[in-house]
Amino acid sequence: MNPGLLRDRITIQAPSNVQDETGQMLATWTTIAQVWASIKHVSGISAIKAGMDTSSVKASIRIRHRSGINAGMRVLHGATVYSIEAVIPDGQRTFIDLVSVVKNATT
């Protein structure tokens, strides 16, 4: 894999629960890794649902191969939050593609 193609610095996060001072469990995100990636926006759609303007952008985020990443995690790139829907490895364990969606995207 040509490392020059990985130009976007991203943060990968996993959902987690933490306990606050009162003992309540709070849903939060834990940073798993910060890596270089190539982000390609594949498609997008805009619609009106329940009187609200909504949009969704599908993206493919390619990173070097690593284990421990799965659907349900998320990727942060600047102010954009991508929800990971699927993880697709290549056959040679060189890279993985994170099939992701940005909801209410403005990109």
JOZI-V162193 format. One record per pair of residues at least 12 apart in sequence whose C-alpha atoms are under 7 Angstrom apart, sorted by the first residue. I is the first residue (numbers start at 0). J is the second residue. D is the distance in whole Angstrom. If there is no record, write none. Layout:
I;J;D / I;J;D
This chain:
0;93;7 / 4;37;6 / 5;35;5 / 5;36;4 / 5;37;5 / 6;35;6 / 6;36;6 / 6;37;6 / 7;35;6 / 7;36;5 / 7;37;6 / 7;38;7 / 8;33;7 / 8;34;6 / 8;35;5 / 8;36;6 / 8;76;7 / 9;33;6 / 9;34;6 / 9;35;6 / 9;36;7 / 9;74;6 / 9;75;6 / 9;76;5 / 10;30;7 / 10;32;6 / 10;33;4 / 10;34;7 / 10;74;6 / 10;75;5 / 10;76;7 / 11;30;6 / 11;31;6 / 11;32;5 / 11;33;6 / 11;73;6 / 11;74;5 / 11;75;7 / 12;28;6 / 12;29;5 / 12;30;4 / 12;31;5 / 12;72;6 / 12;73;5 / 12;74;6 / 13;28;6 / 13;29;5 / 13;30;7 / 13;31;7 / 13;72;5 / 13;73;7 / 14;27;6 / 14;28;5 / 14;29;6 / 14;72;6 / 15;27;5 / 15;28;6 / 15;29;6 / 35;62;7 / 36;60;6 / 36;61;5 / 36;62;5 / 37;60;6 / 37;61;5 / 37;62;7 / 38;58;7 / 38;59;6 / 38;60;5 / 38;61;7 / 39;58;6 / 39;59;5 / 39;60;6 / 40;56;7 / 40;57;6 / 40;58;4 / 40;59;6 / 41;57;6 / 41;58;5 / 41;59;7 / 42;56;6 / 42;57;5 / 43;55;6 / 43;56;4 / 43;57;6 / 44;56;7 / 53;103;5 / 54;102;6 / 54;103;5 / 54;104;6 / 55;100;7 / 55;101;6 / 55;102;4 / 55;103;6 / 55;104;6 / 56;100;6 / 56;101;5 / 56;102;7 / 56;104;6 / 57;99;6 / 57;100;5 / 57;101;7 / 58;98;6 / 58;99;5 / 58;100;6 / 59;96;6 / 59;97;6 / 59;98;5 / 59;99;6 / 60;96;5 / 60;97;5 / 60;98;7 / 61;94;7 / 61;95;6 / 61;96;4 / 61;97;6 / 62;94;6 / 62;95;6 / 62;96;7 / 63;93;6 / 63;94;4 / 63;95;6 / 64;92;6 / 64;93;5 / 64;94;4 / 64;95;5 / 69;85;7 / 69;86;6 / 70;83;5 / 70;84;5 / 70;85;5 / 70;86;7 / 71;83;6 / 71;84;6 / 80;101;6 / 81;99;6 / 81;100;5 / 81;101;5 / 82;99;5 / 82;100;5 / 82;101;6 / 83;97;6 / 83;98;6 / 83;99;4 / 83;100;7 / 84;98;6 / 84;99;5 / 85;97;6 / 85;98;5 / 86;98;6
